[in-house]
Amino acid sequence: MKPMIIFLSIVLTVYLSVNFFLFYQTRPLFHLPSIGLWIKIIFMVFVLAFPIGRTLEVFWKNEIATTLVQLGSWWFAAMLYLTLGFILAQIGLLFLKIFGTEILPQWKLYSAVVVYSITLLLIIVGYINASNPIINRIEIHSEKNLSSGKLTIAMVSDIHLGSIIEKKELTRMVKMINSQHPDLVVMVGDIFDEDITPVKNGQMGDILRGIESKHGVYAVTGNHEFFGNYEAKIHYLNEYSIKILNDSATEVAGINLIGRIDRQSTFVLNKNRKSLTEIIQHIDREKPTILLDHQPFNLHETIEHKIDIQLSGHTHHGQLWPLNWITSSIYQVSQGYKKIGETHFYVSPGYGTWGPRVRLGNRPEIAIITLISTAN
C-alpha cells in the first residue's frame, strides 16, 4: 500500500504542476473579450474531469463518471503537446530577446493560439491513428519439432477495456482476430484498464467469448489487472473461457506455453513471483517454449533459461511521440521483434490505449505470429 501511496502522490504533484504551468501560459486567452471566461471554464473542466471521474467510478458509477473520464483522458494528450509547445514558444521568445527584437504584448496571445491549434491538430491525427489498428505479421523459425509443422498465434496486448476502450473497439478486435483463423490466441496483459464495472455493464465478456481459436485463448495479467479488484477480473476472464496462466506452464498445440503473473503483483499481493527456474522445471524442453510476460524487463533471465520465444506488451512504445524515446531507453526491446542469443522477443505496442484514445509515432496492432518448425 505504501508504494502505491507514494506513486499516487508523485503523479498528483506532477499533474498539478503541469496544469499550473499551462494555466499561466493560457492566461492571454482568458482575457479575450466575450469568450475569455468560457475558455477559462472549459480549461478547468478538462483539468478536473479525470480525477473527479475516476473518483465517481469508485463510489457512484454512471454515465457522468464515464464522460468525465473520457474528457479527462483527452486532456492527458493535450497536456503533453501543450507543455512542449509552450516551452518551445518560450525558447523562441528568449532568442528574439537575445537578438534585440522587441517583444510585443500580443505575441503571447498569438503563441497561445498557435500552440493550442497545433495541439488540437495532433490530437485529431492521433485519434485517427489510434482508431485504425493493423495486423502485423511475424514469422519465426524453430529447429525444435512441432507436430503440425506450423502454428499461427494471434497475440494481442494492452486492450485496456473500460471507459475508453468499449464494446465497439472490442468487437472490431475480435473480428480482426477471427479473420486470421489462428490456431492459438494469447492476451499478454492489461486486458482491463482499471475498474471492471464498465466491462461488466457493457457485457463485453460475451464479445470476448466470440474469439475463435482452434486451441483456445490464454492470457496473463498486466499491471492494470492489479488496479482495482484483481480477483474479480481473473474470475471474469475464466467465466468467459479465457484461461489465465499465473506463474504456470501448460502444453498446448504442441508447444510449452508459460505465463508469468505481472510484476505489479509483488506490491498488491505482497509476495514474489515464482522464479522462471521453478516454473519450467517439469516442461518438455524438446518442444518449442513460448513465454508470456507482460512487462519486458530482465530479458537476460529468459535468455539464460533458453526460452525460445518471449511475447510482451506494456510499453505502448510510448503511445505519444516523443515518449517512445523514453521507452526505448528503458527497455531493451520497446517495440517489435528482436533476436537475442537464441531467444526471439516480440514486444507489441498494444491494441488499445491508456488514457487518451490517441497514438502518435506507432500503430495499434494485433500481431499474427507464425511459428514454423524446420525440424519437420
Secondary structure as the mmCIF struct_conf table of DSSP 4:
data_model
#
loop_
_struct_conf.conf_type_id
_struct_conf.id
_struct_conf.beg_label_comp_id
_struct_conf.beg_label_asym_id
_struct_conf.beg_label_seq_id
_struct_conf.end_label_comp_id
_struct_conf.end_label_asym_id
_struct_conf.end_label_seq_id
HELX_RH_AL_P HELX_RH_AL_P1 LYS A 2 PHE A 30
TURN_TY1_P TURN_TY1_P1 HIS A 31 HIS A 31
BEND BEND1 LEU A 32 LEU A 32
TURN_TY1_P TURN_TY1_P2 PRO A 33 ILE A 35
HELX_RH_AL_P HELX_RH_AL_P2 GLY A 36 PHE A 59
BEND BEND2 ASN A 62 ASN A 62
HELX_RH_AL_P HELX_RH_AL_P3 GLU A 63 ILE A 98
TURN_TY1_P TURN_TY1_P3 PHE A 99 GLY A 100
TURN_TY1_P TURN_TY1_P4 PRO A 105 PRO A 105
HELX_RH_AL_P HELX_RH_AL_P4 GLN A 106 ALA A 130
TURN_TY1_P TURN_TY1_P5 SER A 131 SER A 131
BEND BEND3 ASN A 132 ASN A 132
STRN STRN1 ILE A 134 SER A 142
BEND BEND4 GLU A 143 LYS A 144
TURN_TY1_P TURN_TY1_P6 SER A 147 SER A 148
BEND BEND5 GLY A 149 GLY A 149
STRN STRN2 LYS A 150 VAL A 156
STRN STRN3 LEU A 161 LEU A 161
TURN_TY1_P TURN_TY1_P7 GLY A 162 ILE A 164
STRN STRN4 ILE A 165 ILE A 165
HELX_RH_AL_P HELX_RH_AL_P5 LYS A 167 SER A 179
TURN_TY1_P TURN_TY1_P8 GLN A 180 GLN A 180
BEND BEND6 ASP A 183 ASP A 183
STRN STRN5 LEU A 184 VAL A 188
BEND BEND7 GLY A 189 GLY A 189
STRN STRN6 PHE A 192 PHE A 192
BEND BEND8 GLU A 194 GLU A 194
BEND BEND9 ILE A 196 ILE A 196
HELX_RH_AL_P HELX_RH_AL_P6 THR A 197 ASN A 201
TURN_TY1_P TURN_TY1_P9 GLY A 202 GLN A 203
HELX_RH_AL_P HELX_RH_AL_P7 MET A 204 LEU A 208
TURN_TY1_P TURN_TY1_P10 ARG A 209 GLY A 210
TURN_TY1_P TURN_TY1_P11 LYS A 214 HIS A 215
STRN STRN7 VAL A 217 VAL A 220
HELX_RH_3T_P HELX_RH_3T_P1 ASN A 223 PHE A 226
BEND BEND10 PHE A 227 GLY A 228
HELX_RH_AL_P HELX_RH_AL_P8 TYR A 230 GLU A 239
TURN_TY1_P TURN_TY1_P12 TYR A 240 SER A 241
STRN STRN8 ILE A 242 ILE A 244
BEND BEND11 ASN A 246 ASP A 247
STRN STRN9 SER A 248 VAL A 252
TURN_TY1_P TURN_TY1_P13 ALA A 253 GLY A 254
STRN STRN10 ILE A 255 GLY A 259
TURN_TY1_P TURN_TY1_P14 ARG A 263 GLN A 264
HELX_RH_AL_P HELX_RH_AL_P9 SER A 265 VAL A 268
TURN_TY1_P TURN_TY1_P15 LEU A 269 LEU A 269
BEND BEND12 ASN A 270 LYS A 271
HELX_LH_PP_P HELX_LH_PP_P1 ASN A 272 SER A 275
HELX_RH_AL_P HELX_RH_AL_P10 LEU A 276 ILE A 280
TURN_TY1_P TURN_TY1_P16 GLN A 281 HIS A 282
BEND BEND13 ILE A 283 ILE A 283
TURN_TY1_P TURN_TY1_P17 ARG A 285 GLU A 286
BEND BEND14 LYS A 287 LYS A 287
STRN STRN11 THR A 289 LEU A 292
BEND BEND15 HIS A 294 GLN A 295
HELX_RH_AL_P HELX_RH_AL_P11 LEU A 299 GLU A 304
TURN_TY1_P TURN_TY1_P18 HIS A 305 LYS A 306
BEND BEND16 ASP A 308 ASP A 308
STRN STRN12 ILE A 309 SER A 312
HELX_RH_3T_P HELX_RH_3T_P2 HIS A 316 GLY A 318
BEND BEND17 GLN A 319 GLN A 319
STRN STRN13 LEU A 320 LEU A 320
TURN_TY1_P TURN_TY1_P19 TRP A 321 PRO A 322
HELX_RH_AL_P HELX_RH_AL_P12 LEU A 323 ILE A 330
BEND BEND18 GLN A 332 GLN A 332
BEND BEND19 SER A 334 GLN A 335
STRN STRN14 GLY A 336 ILE A 340
TURN_TY1_P TURN_TY1_P20 GLY A 341 GLU A 342
STRN STRN15 THR A 343 VAL A 347
BEND BEND20 TYR A 351 GLY A 352
BEND BEND21 TRP A 354 ARG A 357
STRN STRN16 LEU A 360 LEU A 360
BEND BEND22 GLY A 361 ASN A 362
STRN STRN17 GLU A 365 SER A 373
BEND BEND23 THR A 374 THR A 374
#
